[in-house]
Amino acid sequence: MKKALLTSLLGSATLTLASALPVGDVAVNGDFETGDTSSWADFPTPNSIFEVTTDAASGGFAGRVFNDDQAAAAVIKQANLGVGAVSTGDMITVTFSAKGSGAIGGITFAEFFSEIAGGGVSSGEILGGAPLNLTSSYQTFSFTTVAGADVSGGVTLQFAVVTGANQGSISELFVDDVVVSIPGIGTNYCTAELNSTGATGAISVAGSNTAADNDLTLTADNLPTMAFGFFLASTTQGFVVNPGGSAGNLCLAGDIGRYVGPGQTLSTGMTGSFSLVLDLTMTPSPTGFVSVAAGETWNFQAWHRDSVSGMATSNFTDGVSVAFN
């Protein structure tokens, strides 16, 4: 069955492109689908609560902050993101889903900082210039900001859940699907299907898109734990629903190569992710290895095993396209 499925991935595909998606997300566990608050820094008030909840905008989990300490701010943050990848003047997009409530002066701010290595910030702002307009239903918030003069310490997104000075003030925030998108060297495309985690698998790329540098790393995230998988490569994009009985979508066409050499069939382990450092001079194709050259555009995707209701299946991440110079 495995052989038949892998063979089907190399068949011809009809080109049907999906809309482009944001790239370069540097937030970690922004959707809380780890089932905990890992990768979030928490600066509580004496009695505030920061926890995961199943009351989510998507998937199985979201984050919840509740603060009823008078005249105080309970803060959660994704700190020092994108160190070495974000640059001065980069346009950064911050999106998230949120809902909440406040009483007797309770409000919530989303704040963004450009960090200096070793301490301090070069810029900081309240996103939108005002408290978030939270309601009892999830809304999607999106802000575009500019990285400050020194981002050697990366960037930080924080939520301040603030109470008023009067007794009885409360503030509550539910937040989910946090994305901090910086300019990347690749462009994500195609639509992934939900896997057994309740999330869609995502592929990202880091390093250099200069072919001669031979410095490119692929990462697949939001995958089921303890599942094996591998990366695929092609110069042609495509869109095929449920190839070979898979539960996902194949986003490649043409001559599709599979990274299945020694050390290239990977496990998601307990993190639900795997990465591979590519050798651009040994890019797999159905007829052998080829070398990536300047001027070429290559597309990558990850395939992985999965299980739904006890039945073995497989799925895919979205795709990412890299134009080499």
C-alpha positions as CSV (number, residue, x, y, z in Angstrom):
1,M,0.0,0.0,0.0
2,K,2.9,2.3,0.8
3,K,4.5,1.6,-2.5
4,A,1.3,2.2,-4.4
5,L,0.7,5.5,-2.7
6,L,4.2,6.8,-3.2
7,T,4.0,5.8,-6.9
8,S,0.8,7.7,-7.3
9,L,2.5,10.9,-6.1
10,L,4.7,10.8,-9.2
11,G,1.8,10.6,-11.7
12,S,0.6,13.4,-13.9
13,A,-1.5,16.2,-12.3
14,T,-3.9,18.8,-13.6
15,L,-2.7,22.3,-12.8
16,T,-5.2,24.1,-10.5
17,L,-3.6,26.7,-8.4
18,A,-5.0,27.8,-5.0
19,S,-4.7,31.4,-3.7
20,A,-1.4,32.4,-2.1
21,L,-1.1,32.4,1.7
22,P,1.0,34.5,4.0
23,V,4.6,33.2,4.5
24,G,7.3,33.6,7.1
25,D,5.2,32.9,10.2
26,V,7.7,33.1,13.2
27,A,5.1,32.6,16.0
28,V,5.4,29.3,17.9
29,N,2.3,27.5,19.1
30,G,0.3,30.5,18.0
31,D,-2.8,28.3,17.7
32,F,-2.2,26.5,21.0
33,E,-2.7,23.2,19.3
34,T,0.1,21.7,21.5
35,G,-2.7,21.7,24.1
36,D,-0.7,23.8,26.5
37,T,0.8,27.4,26.7
38,S,4.3,26.4,25.7
39,S,6.4,29.0,23.9
40,W,4.3,31.8,25.5
41,A,5.8,33.9,28.2
42,D,3.4,34.7,31.0
43,F,3.6,37.8,33.3
44,P,0.6,37.3,35.6
45,T,-0.9,39.4,38.3
46,P,-1.3,37.8,41.7
47,N,-4.6,36.1,40.9
48,S,-4.8,36.1,37.1
49,I,-5.2,32.9,35.0
50,F,-3.5,32.0,31.8
51,E,-4.6,28.6,30.4
52,V,-5.6,26.7,27.3
53,T,-9.3,26.3,26.6
54,T,-11.3,24.2,24.1
55,D,-13.4,27.3,23.3
56,A,-11.4,27.9,20.1
57,A,-11.7,29.9,16.9
58,S,-10.3,26.9,15.0
59,G,-8.8,23.5,15.9
60,G,-9.1,22.1,19.4
61,F,-7.5,24.8,21.6
62,A,-7.1,28.5,22.2
63,G,-5.5,30.6,25.0
64,R,-7.5,32.3,27.7
65,V,-6.4,35.1,30.1
66,F,-8.6,36.2,33.0
67,N,-7.7,39.1,35.2
68,D,-9.7,40.4,38.2
69,D,-6.9,42.1,40.1
70,Q,-7.6,45.8,40.5
71,A,-5.6,48.2,38.4
72,A,-3.2,45.6,37.0
73,A,-2.1,44.1,33.7
74,A,-1.8,40.4,33.0
75,V,0.6,40.0,30.1
76,I,1.3,37.1,27.7
77,K,3.7,37.3,24.9
78,Q,5.5,35.7,22.0
79,A,9.0,37.1,22.6
80,N,12.1,37.6,20.5
81,L,10.7,36.1,17.4
82,G,12.6,35.9,14.1
83,V,16.1,36.6,15.5
84,G,18.4,36.7,12.5
85,A,15.6,36.5,10.0
86,V,13.7,39.8,10.5
87,S,15.5,43.0,9.3
88,T,15.1,46.7,9.9
89,G,12.3,48.2,7.9
90,D,10.6,44.8,7.2
91,M,6.8,45.0,6.8
92,I,5.4,42.6,9.3
93,T,1.8,41.3,9.4
94,V,0.2,40.3,12.7
95,T,-3.1,38.4,12.6
96,F,-5.0,36.6,15.3
97,S,-8.5,35.6,16.3
98,A,-9.8,37.0,19.6
99,K,-12.9,37.5,21.7
100,G,-13.4,38.7,25.3
101,S,-15.1,41.0,27.7
102,G,-14.3,43.7,30.2
103,A,-16.2,45.3,33.1
104,I,-15.7,48.5,35.0
105,G,-12.7,49.6,32.9
106,G,-11.4,46.2,31.8
107,I,-9.6,46.4,28.4
108,T,-7.1,44.4,26.3
109,F,-4.2,45.7,24.2
110,A,-2.2,44.0,21.5
111,E,1.3,45.5,21.5
112,F,4.3,45.0,19.2
113,F,8.0,45.7,19.9
114,S,11.3,45.6,18.0
115,E,13.9,44.1,20.3
116,I,17.6,44.9,20.7
117,A,19.9,42.0,21.5
118,G,20.9,42.2,25.1
119,G,17.9,44.3,26.2
120,G,15.8,47.3,25.2
121,V,13.6,48.0,22.3
122,S,14.1,50.2,19.2
123,S,10.3,50.7,18.7
124,G,7.0,49.8,20.3
125,E,3.4,50.4,19.5
126,I,-0.2,49.5,20.4
127,L,-1.5,47.7,17.4
128,G,-4.4,49.7,16.0
129,G,-3.6,52.5,18.4
130,A,-6.3,51.6,20.9
131,P,-7.7,48.7,23.0
132,L,-9.0,45.7,21.0
133,N,-12.7,46.0,20.3
134,L,-13.6,42.5,21.7
135,T,-17.0,41.0,21.5
136,S,-18.5,37.7,22.7
137,S,-17.7,36.1,19.3
138,Y,-14.3,35.5,17.7
139,Q,-13.2,38.1,15.2
140,T,-10.1,38.1,13.0
141,F,-7.7,41.0,13.7
142,S,-5.0,42.0,11.2
143,F,-2.3,44.7,11.5
144,T,0.7,45.7,9.4
145,T,3.7,47.3,11.1
146,V,7.3,48.1,10.3
147,A,10.3,46.6,12.1
148,G,12.3,49.2,14.0
149,A,15.8,50.5,13.6
150,D,17.4,47.6,15.5
151,V,15.8,44.1,15.5
152,S,18.9,42.2,16.5
153,G,16.8,40.7,19.3
154,G,13.9,39.9,17.0
155,V,10.3,41.1,17.5
156,T,7.7,40.6,20.3
157,L,4.0,40.4,20.2
158,Q,2.2,40.8,23.6
159,F,-1.3,40.9,24.9
160,A,-2.0,43.0,28.0
161,V,-5.2,42.1,29.7
162,V,-5.8,45.2,31.9
163,T,-8.2,46.0,34.7
164,G,-9.4,49.4,35.8
165,A,-8.7,51.3,39.0
166,N,-12.2,50.6,40.5
167,Q,-13.1,47.6,42.6
168,G,-14.8,44.9,40.6
169,S,-13.0,45.5,37.3
170,I,-12.4,42.4,35.3
171,S,-10.8,41.7,31.9
172,E,-10.9,38.5,29.9
173,L,-9.3,37.5,26.6
174,F,-9.6,34.4,24.4
175,V,-7.0,34.3,21.6
176,D,-6.2,31.8,18.8
177,D,-4.5,31.4,15.5
178,V,-1.7,34.0,16.2
179,V,0.5,34.6,13.1
180,V,3.5,36.9,13.0
181,S,4.5,37.0,9.3
182,I,7.8,38.4,8.3
183,P,9.1,38.6,4.7
184,G,10.3,35.1,3.7
185,I,12.3,33.7,0.9
186,G,9.4,31.5,-0.2
187,T,5.8,31.9,-1.1
188,N,3.2,29.5,0.3
189,Y,0.5,28.4,-2.0
190,C,-2.2,25.7,-2.2
191,T,-4.7,24.6,0.4
192,A,-4.0,21.9,3.0
193,E,-6.7,19.7,4.6
194,L,-7.1,19.3,8.3
195,N,-5.1,16.4,9.8
196,S,-5.8,14.5,13.0
197,T,-4.5,17.3,15.1
198,G,-7.4,19.5,14.0
199,A,-5.0,21.8,12.2
200,T,-3.6,22.0,8.7
201,G,0.0,21.0,8.1
202,A,2.3,23.9,7.2
203,I,5.6,24.0,5.4
204,S,8.1,26.8,5.8
205,V,11.6,27.5,4.4
206,A,14.6,29.2,5.9
207,G,18.1,30.1,4.7
208,S,19.1,31.6,1.4
209,N,17.4,31.5,-2.1
210,T,20.8,32.1,-3.7
211,A,21.4,28.7,-5.3
212,A,25.2,28.9,-5.0
213,D,24.9,29.3,-1.2
214,N,23.4,25.8,-0.9
215,D,21.7,26.9,2.3
216,L,18.1,25.9,2.5
217,T,16.1,24.2,5.3
218,L,12.5,22.9,5.0
219,T,10.3,22.5,8.1
220,A,6.9,20.9,8.3
221,D,4.7,21.9,11.3
222,N,1.3,21.2,12.8
223,L,1.5,17.5,12.2
224,P,0.4,14.5,14.3
225,T,3.1,13.2,16.7
226,M,5.1,10.1,16.1
227,A,4.3,10.0,12.4
228,F,6.8,9.6,9.6
229,G,7.0,11.6,6.5
230,F,9.2,13.2,3.9
231,F,9.5,16.2,1.6
232,L,8.7,16.4,-2.1
233,A,10.1,18.7,-4.8
234,S,9.1,19.8,-8.3
235,T,9.5,22.7,-10.6
236,T,5.8,22.5,-11.4
237,Q,2.8,23.4,-9.2
238,G,-0.4,21.5,-9.2
239,F,-3.5,20.6,-7.1
240,V,-4.8,17.1,-6.8
241,V,-7.4,16.1,-4.2
242,N,-6.8,12.8,-2.3
243,P,-4.1,11.3,-4.5
244,G,-3.7,7.6,-4.0
245,G,-6.4,7.6,-1.3
246,S,-4.6,10.3,0.8
247,A,-6.8,12.5,3.0
248,G,-4.9,15.6,1.7
249,N,-4.1,17.6,-1.4
250,L,-1.0,17.2,-3.6
251,C,0.2,20.6,-4.5
252,L,2.9,19.5,-7.1
253,A,2.8,18.2,-10.6
254,G,5.2,17.2,-13.4
255,D,8.4,15.5,-12.3
256,I,8.1,15.1,-8.6
257,G,11.1,14.1,-6.6
258,R,11.0,12.5,-3.1
259,Y,13.5,13.1,-0.3
260,V,13.6,9.4,0.8
261,G,17.4,8.8,0.9
262,P,19.3,7.9,4.0
263,G,18.3,10.1,6.9
264,Q,15.6,11.8,4.8
265,T,12.5,9.8,5.9
266,L,11.7,11.7,9.1
267,S,9.6,11.4,12.2
268,T,7.5,14.1,13.8
269,G,8.5,12.8,17.3
270,M,6.7,14.5,20.1
271,T,6.8,18.0,18.6
272,G,4.6,17.3,15.6
273,S,7.2,18.6,13.2
274,F,10.3,17.7,11.2
275,S,13.0,19.6,9.3
276,L,15.5,18.7,6.5
277,V,18.6,20.6,5.5
278,L,18.7,20.4,1.7
279,D,21.7,19.7,-0.6
280,L,20.7,21.8,-3.6
281,T,23.2,19.9,-5.7
282,M,21.4,16.7,-5.0
283,T,17.8,17.5,-5.6
284,P,15.8,14.3,-6.2
285,S,13.8,13.8,-9.4
286,P,12.2,10.6,-11.0
287,T,15.3,10.2,-13.2
288,G,18.0,10.9,-10.7
289,F,19.5,13.8,-8.8
290,V,19.6,17.3,-10.3
291,S,21.3,20.6,-9.2
292,V,19.2,23.7,-8.6
293,A,20.3,26.6,-10.7
294,A,19.9,30.3,-10.5
295,G,16.8,31.4,-12.3
296,E,14.8,28.3,-11.5
297,T,11.7,28.1,-9.3
298,W,11.2,25.0,-7.2
299,N,8.2,24.0,-5.2
300,F,8.2,21.9,-2.1
301,Q,5.6,20.0,0.0
302,A,5.6,17.5,2.9
303,W,3.8,14.2,2.9
304,H,3.1,12.4,6.2
305,R,1.3,9.4,7.7
306,D,-1.8,10.0,9.8
307,S,-4.6,8.1,11.4
308,V,-8.3,9.1,11.5
309,S,-10.7,7.1,13.7
310,G,-8.2,4.3,14.0
311,M,-7.8,4.1,10.2
312,A,-4.4,4.6,8.7
313,T,-4.2,7.3,6.0
314,S,-1.8,10.1,5.0
315,N,-1.9,13.8,4.4
316,F,0.1,16.8,3.1
317,T,1.1,20.2,4.2
318,D,0.5,23.2,1.9
319,G,3.2,24.0,-0.7
320,V,6.0,26.6,-0.8
321,S,7.6,28.0,-3.9
322,V,11.2,29.3,-3.9
323,A,12.6,31.4,-6.7
324,F,16.4,31.0,-6.8
325,N,18.9,33.6,-7.9
